[in-house]
Every structure is written in structure tokens, then in C-alpha cells.
Amino acid sequence: MISKDFDFEKSIKELEKIANSLENEQISLEDSIALFEKGVKLSKDCSDYLEAAKQRIISLSKAEEE
């Protein structure tokens, strides 16, 4: 579950930074793995956040229809 202080935009920027680091920098395998793990977690958190937002929109739309 995503915490209330989750910052979607900040997480997306961090994911972009991680992707750039993995593509452009000469980093060790261990650092690459650590960045990849962090990216996977951020990606999951962003996906969960978007799914929760989608469910809120669906709920609000249904409430409006009633």
C-alpha cells in the first residue's frame, strides 16, 4: 500500500534518473543491480498509485451517476 506522503511526480523523476544512469553511465554491476531494484520498487509504487487513482475516479463517477 502506498503511503499518504507518496509523491508521484517525484517518483517519476527518480525513475527517469535511474533509467538515465543505467543507460549512460559506467557503473559497476552491483550499483546497476541496486538501481534496478530501486527502479522496480518505484515502478510498482507508481503503478499502485495510478490504480488507486483510477478506482477513486470510478467511484466518483458511479456516485455522480446515482
C-alpha positions as MATLAB code, in Angstrom:
seq = 'MISKDFDFEKSIKELEKIANSLENEQISLEDSIALFEKGVKLSKDCSDYLEAAKQRIISLSKAEEE';
ca = [
       0.000    0.000    0.000;
       1.204    3.486   -0.849;
       1.720    5.935    1.998;
      -0.188    9.214    2.070;
       3.029   11.183    1.604;
       3.855    9.379   -1.673;
       4.880   11.900   -4.342;
       4.045   10.522   -7.780;
       5.818   13.236   -9.756;
       8.978   12.941   -7.657;
       8.942    9.172   -8.131;
       8.607    9.501  -11.914;
      11.556   11.908  -11.979;
      13.576    9.457   -9.879;
      12.692    6.645  -12.297;
      13.891    8.792  -15.206;
      17.134    9.492  -13.344;
      17.633    5.778  -12.688;
      16.962    4.908  -16.337;
      19.462    7.528  -17.498;
      22.066    6.278  -15.048;
      21.622    2.702  -16.223;
      21.867    3.735  -19.878;
      24.554    6.406  -19.850;
      26.974    5.894  -17.013;
      29.769    3.446  -16.499;
      28.666    1.930  -13.210;
      29.503   -1.334  -11.546;
      27.292   -4.380  -11.780;
      26.412   -4.097   -8.091;
      25.389   -0.458   -8.480;
      23.384   -1.334  -11.582;
      21.542   -4.056   -9.699;
      20.829   -1.721   -6.783;
      19.491    0.949   -9.150;
      17.401   -1.623  -10.971;
      15.908   -2.869   -7.684;
      15.082    0.689   -6.657;
      13.527    1.311  -10.064;
      11.362   -1.797   -9.831;
      10.068   -0.699   -6.422;
       9.375    2.844   -7.638;
       7.639    1.480  -10.721;
       5.402   -0.733   -8.564;
       4.615    2.168   -6.233;
       3.686    4.383   -9.194;
       1.538    1.648  -10.688;
      -0.245    1.113   -7.357;
      -0.798    4.853   -7.020;
      -2.297    5.079  -10.515;
      -4.544    2.088   -9.859;
      -5.805    3.688   -6.639;
      -6.440    6.949   -8.508;
      -8.340    5.046  -11.196;
     -10.508    3.357   -8.570;
     -11.259    6.722   -6.935;
     -12.308    8.155  -10.296;
     -14.551    5.151  -10.976;
     -16.136    5.512   -7.536;
     -16.726    9.223   -8.028;
     -18.197    8.625  -11.483;
     -20.584    5.992  -10.120;
     -21.618    8.274   -7.265;
     -22.289   11.067   -9.755;
     -24.486    8.763  -11.869;
     -26.643    7.849   -8.853;
];
